[in-house]
Structure formats: structure tokens, C-alpha cells
Amino acid sequence: MNPIVTVQDAVTAFADFMEPTKAELDAIEREMPVILADVELLDAYITTLDRIPTELDNRRIRRARRRALAARLALLNHSAGTSQPGGAA
């Protein structure tokens, strides 16, 4: 006899209480410039995978790398101004 298996785990995995909190959505929103800059950098790298990069490709990669670093720096500077929970007193 085969046991009957329920699909409760699959159903409850998408329950209402599993939605992201406002704090999590705010964190994603703060990190969105970094995410978009990283996507742009990856796109620049992907375009050169099947060919030798031209000077224009190299400039695009350098520009995307600078934007990614600037976005990370801006996020770090923004985060440094706010207090993080759990820090030492």
C-alpha cells in the first residue's frame, strides 16, 4: 500500500504570510541601483564572450564597471549614515 502524500508544503510555500516585509522591500529598493549596474556590467561582458572585444566594447565594460563601483560606493555611504541593528553600544 502506498501512503497518500499531501501537497501542503507546496501550497503553504506561497501563503500570504510569506510575502516580503516592508523593511525587506525597502532594502531591495535601496540596493536596486547596484543591482541594475551589475546587470549592465554583466551585459557588457556577455556581449564580448563570442568575439574579441573591440575598443568600443572595452569602453563599454570600463564605463559599466565604473557605474557598478559608484553604485556600490553610494550604497555604502548611505548605509554608513544609518545605524545598523545589533551593533555595539
Z-matrix of the N, CA and C atoms (Angstrom, degrees):
N
C 1 1.445
C 2 1.537 1 108.35
N 3 1.306 2 116.85 1 133.00
C 4 1.452 3 122.07 2 178.90
C 5 1.522 4 110.25 3 -92.53
N 6 1.321 5 117.91 4 133.88
C 7 1.471 6 118.91 5 178.38
C 8 1.530 7 110.56 6 -71.53
N 9 1.299 8 115.29 7 149.11
C 10 1.469 9 121.01 8 177.95
C 11 1.531 10 107.05 9 -85.13
N 12 1.302 11 115.17 10 124.88
C 13 1.463 12 120.72 11 -178.45
C 14 1.521 13 108.61 12 -103.39
N 15 1.317 14 116.21 13 132.05
C 16 1.465 15 120.01 14 178.51
C 17 1.519 16 109.92 15 -88.10
N 18 1.284 17 115.41 16 162.25
C 19 1.464 18 121.55 17 178.63
C 20 1.523 19 110.25 18 -110.31
N 21 1.319 20 115.83 19 29.16
C 22 1.455 21 119.64 20 -176.59
C 23 1.525 22 111.51 21 -61.58
N 24 1.328 23 117.73 22 -40.17
C 25 1.461 24 119.56 23 -179.97
C 26 1.521 25 111.14 24 -61.02
N 27 1.312 26 116.98 25 -41.13
C 28 1.463 27 120.33 26 179.26
C 29 1.519 28 111.38 27 -68.14
N 30 1.317 29 117.38 28 -33.86
C 31 1.456 30 121.21 29 -179.19
C 32 1.520 31 110.60 30 -75.69
N 33 1.328 32 117.35 31 -45.38
C 34 1.464 33 120.07 32 -176.88
C 35 1.521 34 112.48 33 -77.09
N 36 1.325 35 118.50 34 -11.18
C 37 1.462 36 119.92 35 178.45
C 38 1.523 37 111.27 36 -64.37
N 39 1.333 38 116.21 37 -23.20
C 40 1.457 39 119.95 38 -179.26
C 41 1.519 40 111.84 39 -114.93
N 42 1.311 41 116.60 40 28.73
C 43 1.457 42 121.07 41 179.94
C 44 1.528 43 110.07 42 -71.48
N 45 1.336 44 115.87 43 164.69
C 46 1.462 45 121.39 44 -176.99
C 47 1.522 46 112.66 45 -60.21
N 48 1.324 47 117.75 46 -34.03
C 49 1.458 48 119.56 47 -177.28
C 50 1.526 49 112.16 48 -71.97
N 51 1.302 50 118.55 49 -7.68
C 52 1.466 51 122.39 50 -179.91
C 53 1.529 52 112.22 51 -91.06
N 54 1.319 53 117.77 52 0.42
C 55 1.457 54 121.16 53 179.29
C 56 1.530 55 109.81 54 -67.24
N 57 1.340 56 117.88 55 150.87
C 58 1.460 57 119.39 56 178.32
C 59 1.531 58 111.02 57 -66.36
N 60 1.308 59 114.51 58 146.59
C 61 1.467 60 119.54 59 179.34
C 62 1.520 61 109.76 60 -78.08
N 63 1.317 62 115.69 61 169.96
C 64 1.462 63 120.36 62 178.60
C 65 1.525 64 110.22 63 -62.68
N 66 1.327 65 117.14 64 -37.67
C 67 1.462 66 120.80 65 179.29
C 68 1.529 67 110.74 66 -65.01
N 69 1.331 68 116.87 67 -39.84
C 70 1.464 69 119.75 68 178.55
C 71 1.526 70 111.31 69 -67.01
N 72 1.326 71 116.86 70 -40.65
C 73 1.458 72 120.16 71 177.27
C 74 1.527 73 111.47 72 -65.11
N 75 1.336 74 116.83 73 -38.15
C 76 1.464 75 120.46 74 176.66
C 77 1.524 76 111.04 75 -64.40
N 78 1.330 77 116.91 76 -39.05
C 79 1.464 78 120.43 77 178.45
C 80 1.527 79 110.90 78 -64.80
N 81 1.318 80 116.75 79 -40.84
C 82 1.465 81 120.56 80 177.14
C 83 1.522 82 109.98 81 -63.44
N 84 1.317 83 116.35 82 -41.80
C 85 1.469 84 120.60 83 179.49
C 86 1.528 85 111.32 84 -62.85
N 87 1.344 86 116.77 85 -40.17
C 88 1.470 87 119.65 86 177.78
C 89 1.520 88 111.60 87 -66.05
N 90 1.326 89 117.17 88 -34.79
C 91 1.464 90 121.58 89 -177.36
C 92 1.531 91 113.11 90 -86.98
N 93 1.318 92 118.34 91 -4.71
C 94 1.462 93 121.02 92 -175.70
C 95 1.533 94 113.31 93 -59.72
N 96 1.331 95 121.36 94 -40.59
C 97 1.468 96 118.87 95 176.90
C 98 1.534 97 112.77 96 -60.26
N 99 1.328 98 117.37 97 -36.40
C 100 1.466 99 121.06 98 177.61
C 101 1.522 100 110.05 99 -67.70
N 102 1.310 101 116.63 100 -42.33
C 103 1.466 102 121.06 101 -179.95
C 104 1.523 103 110.13 102 -62.62
N 105 1.329 104 117.02 103 -46.68
C 106 1.460 105 120.49 104 -179.31
C 107 1.527 106 111.85 105 -65.27
N 108 1.332 107 117.16 106 -38.38
C 109 1.462 108 120.53 107 177.91
C 110 1.525 109 110.60 108 -66.07
N 111 1.321 110 117.41 109 -38.81
C 112 1.467 111 120.55 110 177.39
C 113 1.529 112 111.24 111 -66.43
N 114 1.321 113 116.98 112 -37.55
C 115 1.465 114 120.66 113 177.08
C 116 1.526 115 110.08 114 -63.91
N 117 1.323 116 116.30 115 -42.05
C 118 1.467 117 120.60 116 178.21
C 119 1.530 118 110.77 117 -62.71
N 120 1.332 119 117.16 118 -40.96
C 121 1.467 120 121.14 119 178.32
C 122 1.524 121 110.83 120 -65.08
N 123 1.313 122 116.95 121 -44.31
C 124 1.462 123 120.16 122 177.41
C 125 1.526 124 111.45 123 -62.27
N 126 1.314 125 116.60 124 -39.18
C 127 1.454 126 120.46 125 177.85
C 128 1.527 127 110.90 126 -62.59
N 129 1.324 128 116.31 127 -39.95
C 130 1.467 129 120.02 128 178.09
C 131 1.524 130 110.60 129 -65.05
N 132 1.320 131 117.43 130 -40.18
C 133 1.466 132 120.37 131 177.29
C 134 1.530 133 111.55 132 -67.44
N 135 1.312 134 116.95 133 -41.20
C 136 1.464 135 121.12 134 -176.60
C 137 1.530 136 110.95 135 -63.73
N 138 1.323 137 117.31 136 -36.89
C 139 1.466 138 119.40 137 -179.36
C 140 1.518 139 112.49 138 -64.54
N 141 1.319 140 116.94 139 -20.86
C 142 1.468 141 119.37 140 -177.91
C 143 1.523 142 112.98 141 -102.75
N 144 1.306 143 118.44 142 8.43
C 145 1.460 144 120.41 143 -177.01
C 146 1.524 145 113.16 144 -67.66
N 147 1.303 146 118.00 145 -37.18
C 148 1.459 147 120.52 146 -173.40
C 149 1.533 148 113.70 147 -103.54
N 150 1.319 149 116.74 148 14.11
C 151 1.460 150 119.73 149 179.08
C 152 1.515 151 110.07 150 -154.04
N 153 1.289 152 115.15 151 168.20
C 154 1.459 153 120.40 152 175.92
C 155 1.531 154 107.48 153 -77.28
N 156 1.323 155 117.67 154 128.34
C 157 1.472 156 119.55 155 -177.92
C 158 1.528 157 111.50 156 -64.20
N 159 1.305 158 115.20 157 135.66
C 160 1.460 159 121.30 158 175.00
C 161 1.528 160 108.39 159 -85.57
N 162 1.315 161 115.80 160 176.10
C 163 1.467 162 119.49 161 177.32
C 164 1.532 163 110.24 162 -62.80
N 165 1.320 164 116.40 163 -36.92
C 166 1.466 165 120.12 164 177.89
C 167 1.529 166 110.81 165 -64.58
N 168 1.340 167 116.86 166 -40.34
C 169 1.467 168 120.56 167 176.31
C 170 1.526 169 110.85 168 -62.55
N 171 1.328 170 116.33 169 -43.36
C 172 1.471 171 120.14 170 179.29
C 173 1.515 172 111.41 171 -61.91
N 174 1.330 173 116.74 172 -40.26
C 175 1.470 174 119.71 173 177.59
C 176 1.525 175 111.08 174 -65.63
N 177 1.324 176 115.76 175 -40.15
C 178 1.469 177 119.63 176 178.94
C 179 1.526 178 110.76 177 -63.21
N 180 1.316 179 117.17 178 -41.28
C 181 1.469 180 120.84 179 178.52
C 182 1.522 181 110.76 180 -66.13
N 183 1.322 182 117.04 181 -44.15
C 184 1.475 183 119.70 182 178.81
C 185 1.526 184 111.05 183 -62.17
N 186 1.337 185 115.98 184 -43.18
C 187 1.461 186 119.93 185 -179.93
C 188 1.531 187 110.44 186 -64.16
N 189 1.321 188 117.06 187 -42.78
C 190 1.472 189 120.92 188 179.01
C 191 1.522 190 110.57 189 -65.92
N 192 1.331 191 117.67 190 -38.81
C 193 1.464 192 120.79 191 178.15
C 194 1.526 193 110.65 192 -64.13
N 195 1.346 194 116.60 193 -41.81
C 196 1.472 195 119.70 194 177.97
C 197 1.526 196 111.39 195 -63.53
N 198 1.335 197 116.49 196 -40.65
C 199 1.465 198 119.47 197 178.85
C 200 1.522 199 111.35 198 -65.39
N 201 1.323 200 116.56 199 -39.61
C 202 1.468 201 119.91 200 179.09
C 203 1.521 202 110.65 201 -64.78
N 204 1.319 203 116.60 202 -43.76
C 205 1.471 204 119.79 203 178.69
C 206 1.526 205 111.27 204 -65.88
N 207 1.334 206 116.89 205 -39.91
C 208 1.462 207 119.87 206 178.58
C 209 1.531 208 111.26 207 -65.02
N 210 1.323 209 116.60 208 -38.69
C 211 1.470 210 119.73 209 178.67
C 212 1.520 211 110.70 210 -66.27
N 213 1.327 212 116.80 211 -40.88
C 214 1.469 213 119.96 212 177.43
C 215 1.531 214 110.93 213 -64.66
N 216 1.323 215 116.39 214 -41.20
C 217 1.462 216 120.28 215 179.05
C 218 1.523 217 110.94 216 -64.31
N 219 1.324 218 116.70 217 -41.93
C 220 1.465 219 120.18 218 178.52
C 221 1.528 220 110.52 219 -63.17
N 222 1.326 221 117.03 220 -40.32
C 223 1.465 222 120.08 221 177.72
C 224 1.520 223 111.03 222 -64.97
N 225 1.323 224 117.05 223 -42.57
C 226 1.468 225 120.38 224 177.78
C 227 1.522 226 111.69 225 -63.01
N 228 1.327 227 116.85 226 -43.34
C 229 1.466 228 120.22 227 179.23
C 230 1.520 229 110.97 228 -64.78
N 231 1.326 230 116.17 229 -37.50
C 232 1.461 231 119.68 230 178.31
C 233 1.528 232 110.58 231 -68.48
N 234 1.325 233 116.45 232 -40.25
C 235 1.463 234 120.93 233 -179.22
C 236 1.518 235 111.79 234 -71.06
N 237 1.322 236 117.55 235 -30.89
C 238 1.455 237 120.89 236 -179.18
C 239 1.530 238 111.14 237 -67.33
N 240 1.327 239 117.24 238 -27.53
C 241 1.459 240 120.83 239 179.83
C 242 1.511 241 113.23 240 -77.96
N 243 1.305 242 118.33 241 -17.72
C 244 1.461 243 121.43 242 -179.23
C 245 1.515 244 109.17 243 -103.82
N 246 1.316 245 116.09 244 149.01
C 247 1.461 246 119.50 245 179.15
C 248 1.521 247 109.86 246 -81.34
N 249 1.297 248 116.44 247 139.05
C 250 1.453 249 121.86 248 178.87
C 251 1.523 250 109.39 249 -94.79
N 252 1.323 251 118.22 250 138.25
C 253 1.470 252 119.39 251 179.70
C 254 1.526 253 110.49 252 -68.70
N 255 1.316 254 115.14 253 146.01
C 256 1.449 255 120.37 254 177.07
C 257 1.518 256 113.98 255 87.21
N 258 1.320 257 117.65 256 8.92
C 259 1.460 258 120.50 257 -179.91
C 260 1.509 259 112.08 258 -77.87
N 261 1.308 260 114.89 259 166.17
C 262 1.463 261 119.56 260 178.83
C 263 1.524 262 109.65 261 -73.08
N 264 1.300 263 116.37 262 146.73
C 265 1.460 264 121.20 263 -178.36
C 266 1.503 265 111.45 264 -86.01
